[in-house]
Amino acid sequence: MRLSASNMERVRMEPIGGLIKRRREAMGLSQQALADQIDVSKSYLSRIESGERSLTDDQANLLGQMLGAPPELLLLESGRLPADVQGAIAADAAGVTTALRGRTEQSAVSYPTSPVRALSARSEVRIVDPDADVAIPARIEVSKATTTYRAHSYHTKVPPSAIKPFIEAFTEPGDLVSDPFCGSGMTGVAALECERDALLSDLSPAAVHIARNYTAPCDPKAFRAAFERLKSAVEPTMQWLYNPVGIKGASVEYTVWSDVFACDACASEITYWDALHHSGGTELVCPTCTAILNKAYLKWVGERPVRTHVSEKGRRMTHHAPTAAELALIDEVDQTAIPYWVPMMKFGSDREMWRSAHAAMGIADVAGFYTRRNLHALAALRHAIVGAAEGRVREALLFAFTACANRASKRYQWNAKRPTNVMTGTLYVSSLRYEWNVWSLFRRKAADVLRYFESRPTTTRTAEVFQSSATDLGVIPDGAVDMVFMDPPFGSNIFYADSSLLWDAWLGAETDQAAEIVVNHRRARIAGGKDHDLYGDLMAQAFSEAARILRPGGRAVLAFSNTDDRVWTEVQDALSDAGLETHNVHVLDKGQPSIKGVKGQLGQERVTRLDLTLTLAHRSRPRQERAKAPAAFIDASLTRALNEGVTAPDHVYSAVLRDVLQSDFSATGLTIDSIQRRRAQLASKAAPAAALPDFVAGYLSSETLPISTNPATPDTPPPARLVPGSRNTALYSAHSYHTKVPPEAIQPFIDHFTRPGDVVLDPFCGSGMTGVAAAMTGRRAILNDLSGAAVHLAWNHTHPCDPEALIHAFTRLEARVGDSLSPLYATRDEAGRPALLRWTLWSTCHRCPRCRAEFMLWSTMDRKTGRMSRATACPICGHEADRRRFEVVANSPAWVAFERKDGTRGERAADDQDVADAASLAEIADEAPFPNVPLGPDREMYQRCALQLQGVRSVRDMYTDRNRVALARLWQGVLEEPDERLRRVMAFAFTNTAWHGTRMRRFNARGGHRPLTGTLYVPQLSAEANVLEVMRKKIRQLQAYYQALGPITHTPDILMASATDLSGVADGSIDYVFTDPPFGSNIFYADCNLIWESWLGRVTDPTQEAVVNRSLSAANGGKTLKDYSELMTASMREIGRVLKPGGWATVVFHNTDGEVWAALSAAAREAGFEFHEAASLDRKQQSHKGYKGREGLENVAHFDVVMNLRKVGAGTPAASTRLDLRSLVEDARAFPEVMARGVQGVHAEIMRRLVSEGRSDFPAFSDVRALMKTL
């Protein structure tokens, strides 16, 4: 029996003569009688019995005869060693000392195997909000660069900052959080920081040791004092080990060691260091015979030091080849016995991480992983820790000790640049490695540990740590814990029993490999190995225990990572066997990746550096067979990941796997390779069939531009303070555009500032309404825009077309393409008779977070009013929540509107055939050209509209497959029109149709489905239009437009350039400018025009656009307010340059941001304009957002301010009086016509007044709105 330290202490403290006294009294002898027989006094015998005197050999022999006891035992009792033992000590004092110290010090610390606190079973159900983790981001990004993370290494660690959000979401202060795979104890750290208790357990002694020290408080002062005592105790040993003789004040910080091999060509010894440097580091060359060698086939014959790094006080570290004194010191240490206990735990082929190279290097036990010097240093340090401290402080010092045990081993791989760290999760020994000064390592680690203890917050909560297998938590009652967080072994990724071997060994304990939950590749099952089936069985046992101890209604979180689909399938099955179901899945990025993680990112290895965290609950629905994810689901998930900017192969894989797990599909067949193959297929499929021709080039003017011949200018602007403008006219509704000033609102300004024949310029012409107004009033116009779509619209708006010829051209178009489009829109009426689709309602499909049932959003809305509140109720279980909380799993036809053969119309629910028809169109490989312009996160509107959630990567994805094919065929038919004017006007009708044919077409229960302008928003309920019927309607609108336009005298000249560079326009050649520039961050024309421009074959360069980005950072091409101001200043300078002396410019503008107003005002003043009386423009019908602004639901301005600027030739100063917003609001409210327009009208009136006064300070719309509420 091995005595514990406490039992040995008790035996040692027993009186030396105890055996003599017991035997004497048993025989009935008095002290005097026995003393007389051995010829000593009674008092002398008394001192022998009390341990104050030792026996001589003769006395021992005599007493042995009299008492019937062995003389040798009597000598030992009196403190005398037997002769043979004395001889052994004399022959091997160090060995005997080591043996004795090993007996007392091997188990320097011990840990419990069950909790100390009393735990009770609980059966009451706690209701956890099913949306509790919705606030946790889908991708959790944390950092390893923290005091906590650095205190002690571990093979895998989930930082506390990644665990805390789940604890805070699923528990309350004072609750109990358990982690049955606690590892380094980060769950305990997170729980304590959240004021929760923790119950941590692990199979590994090293894990229990690390977790205990991470979670048990330690007095920093006591730790610091113990460290100083320890330093004094080991200083002589450390100086001897690392300070060569004859070099005063110098200490070896680390030594680089190199393997030595025998050349298989010439048999000479090759120092790997020399051979590698001889070849410049590119290949291994024998310095003797210059043979090019493969290290894998060379015989290892030894190791030798090749470089020493030395530190001296007051100097930087230096390095050199080992000196004679340094080599002599190494030899001296190698020949010196180690008088301390050292770990001799065996390391052989029975371990998964053993390799033949270990045997070749003579590594057969833990001691073999260290140089003799560092083994001596570590043993001396450990011995001193045991002697210098006890209790909690001893544990803490051992915590710092194990923190440096790996770095002190041969596992510390050499790095050409600088020492980095030991690779975790492996026992690999590199051919070039560091031997680091153990005391230097320990001193730094002790400092890290001290900083950690000092940083710990004070708390009354506690964390208990005990050693136990996760498959048997019988010491914990049912339902005793409120939450479980688990980070179990990742299959065959890491073998913790092997990876922790050095820590275990120095702690004097060993992990039970047989109980470890791993997948062994190198060991057969009969030899103790585990295959995937056994791994799954063990995981099921562990998960079952977790489910058992979790209180009813509680949540568990599983953090896991693997790229082997078999492992994930086993995990999924194990969770199901345990009665757990997945509620949510998050991606966890722990920051700095491992070496393998970096290779995974680069696609060099099939590993991922990302973890997935699965939120689990007790099963609430019957278990069902898990199906494989459909190909369409994988494609949609893959597309969404790519649209979010994910590019690294391992990141893309993790994103898709997350969706698969969350949707409860099987992970079978899902690997990095399979995802990469599908990614390549999608990229190939997405390639355009043919490049679309540049349709815009023909619009651009190549003739000499008109020049002003009228030197006269009016002295004042128009007197009207409110300018009306209607959107409900033929001139306005010919073609959609994001913002348009009605021609009727522009004409009064042209009439006032110019005469017939004068030249009018619009440098931001947009849809060309300035040109329309100029042409209808007999003026000549120059229209310019950066956008190809704007050029297309402006030209067609300002060039007449015969209405009858237009109708005939559409008839020809329909004849060309009608037969190819009809099958695309073929459907059935409610009786199953053939019918024509008018439109199809597509609805998002959602999954309920509570019952996991799937339903269409369409099924939850009021179909009479079309209203849909933010709160949505699951039609299956009635669970109500913000509809954004319901996971989107698909998008599918829900309702169809049709036209019967007799011309009557009807509607019905979409059936399986409708869904199948829509799906079948995805595979159509049409020869007609279709634009495939990229549309991704580099665009502002992509981010604002969250198009990644809609699977959008290009313009192609803005269409359903049906409309993609139909529009391509329709556009092909347009291009085949032989008459140029009619081809252009048909293209004019087509681009309007292409806009309405997108997935952006918003369903409206009252009819009139249409996309929202000024955005790329794809609604959850979209109406897929029959594009041929849409174009038929657009043709009729154009017919009315050209009839209203009538003949004109001067057709405008069209330019395509940035307003910052009007080099084609001569100085002083323009009589008047009317323009409607970009409103800062309101509308991003380059993005919104992309749909049209992709068809027209010319896309706007967004880098030249004058906007302020809110979602796109400057690093990714976004523009700041400063950038916008600079572009507007350059534009205003160009306007001032081309405008005749004393000429006028009218600028229409609105924005809710006061800073944007200030930027525009400053740009105009710097360009040499002075401000005159401004007006307000009421376009009557408001936009969707405009109505919200009028109702006070959003900060949206509706009424534009019409600024009248006059060119004076020099910069004008701004008015500098202090802004009194209250007075401005009160003054504006005094006008009934202003108050009738609500807060938007008041805001517009304030801006109009400030602009008229030439002010530089402007209030924000939100400030005006807030002040209005107080009045």
PyMOL commands that set and color helices and strands:
alter all, ss='L'
color gray80, all
select helices_A, chain A and resi 5-13+18-27+31-37+42-49+57-67+71-77+83-91+93-105+147-151+160-170+186-193+205-215+220-242+272-278+295-297+324-334+356-360+366-369+372-388+391-405+438-455+496-499+501-507+513-515+525-527+532-549+565-577+595-601+631-643+649-662+672-685+697-699+743-753+769-776+788-798+803-825+857-860+883-885+912-923+940-944+947-950+955-958+961-975+980-996+1027-1045+1085-1088+1090-1096+1102-1104+1114-1116+1121-1138+1154-1166+1184-1190+1221-1229+1232-1235+1238-1252+1261-1270
alter helices_A, ss='H'
color red, helices_A
select strands_A, chain A and resi 139-141+176-179+197-202+250-262+269-271+284-285+292-293+299-312+318-320+432-436+463-467+481-486+550-560+580-589+611-618+722-724+759-762+780-785+826-828+834-847+854-856+871-873+880-882+887-899+905-909+1021-1025+1053-1056+1070-1075+1139-1149+1169-1178+1200-1207
alter strands_A, ss='S'
color yellow, strands_A
deselect
rebuild
show_as cartoon
